Amino acid sequence: MSRVVYWVSPMLGSWDVRRGEEVLSHHERKRDAVRAAAKVARAERPSVLRIQRRDGSIESRRLYGNDPLPAPG
């Protein structure tokens, strides 16, 4: 089973919560987008939430559920 990947991404001065190319919700404040994305990601485990900065770089990553791919070695 693979992880579902959710993103909090900047979009024209506001923030989108996405799963793949699908926009799940749109928020004026980043913290609201992160809360909404975390709620959805926790409900659909295993999942990963990737949070971007305004410049598009990755700020952080949150894992939810057991990791289906254990680390090698």
C-alpha positions as CSV (number, residue, x, y, z in Angstrom):
1,M,0.0,0.0,0.0
2,S,1.5,3.4,-0.9
3,R,1.1,6.7,0.8
4,V,-1.4,9.3,-0.4
5,V,0.5,12.6,-0.9
6,Y,-1.2,15.9,0.1
7,W,0.3,19.3,-0.5
8,V,-0.1,22.8,1.0
9,S,0.9,25.0,-1.9
10,P,1.0,28.8,-2.5
11,M,-1.5,29.9,-5.2
12,L,-1.8,33.6,-6.3
13,G,-1.5,35.1,-2.8
14,S,-3.4,32.4,-1.0
15,W,-3.0,28.6,-0.2
16,D,-4.4,25.5,-1.8
17,V,-4.7,22.0,-0.3
18,R,-4.1,19.5,-3.1
19,R,-4.1,15.7,-3.6
20,G,-2.1,15.3,-6.8
21,E,-3.6,17.8,-9.3
22,E,-6.9,18.0,-7.5
23,V,-7.5,21.1,-5.4
24,L,-9.4,20.0,-2.2
25,S,-9.7,23.4,-0.6
26,H,-8.5,27.0,-0.9
27,H,-7.5,29.2,2.1
28,E,-6.5,32.8,2.7
29,R,-4.1,31.9,5.5
30,K,-1.4,29.2,5.4
31,R,-2.1,28.0,8.9
32,D,-5.8,27.3,8.0
33,A,-4.6,25.3,4.9
34,V,-2.2,23.3,7.0
35,R,-4.9,22.5,9.5
36,A,-7.3,21.4,6.8
37,A,-4.7,19.3,5.0
38,A,-3.6,17.6,8.3
39,K,-7.2,16.7,9.0
40,V,-7.6,15.0,5.6
41,A,-4.2,13.3,5.7
42,R,-4.9,11.9,9.2
43,A,-8.2,10.5,8.0
44,E,-6.6,8.7,5.0
45,R,-3.6,6.9,6.4
46,P,-0.9,6.0,5.4
47,S,-0.3,9.5,4.0
48,V,2.2,12.3,3.8
49,L,1.6,16.0,4.0
50,R,4.2,18.2,2.2
51,I,4.1,21.9,3.1
52,Q,5.6,24.4,0.8
53,R,6.9,27.9,1.4
54,R,5.7,30.9,-0.6
55,D,8.7,30.4,-3.0
56,G,7.7,26.8,-3.7
57,S,10.5,25.1,-1.7
58,I,9.5,22.4,0.8
59,E,9.2,23.7,4.3
60,S,8.2,20.4,6.1
61,R,6.9,17.0,5.7
62,R,4.5,15.1,8.0
63,L,3.9,11.4,7.9
64,Y,0.6,9.8,9.1
65,G,0.2,6.1,9.7
66,N,2.7,3.3,9.6
67,D,5.4,3.5,7.0
68,P,4.6,0.7,4.4
69,L,8.2,1.0,3.1
70,P,10.7,0.3,5.9
71,A,14.1,1.9,5.7
72,P,16.7,-0.3,4.0
73,G,19.4,-2.0,6.1
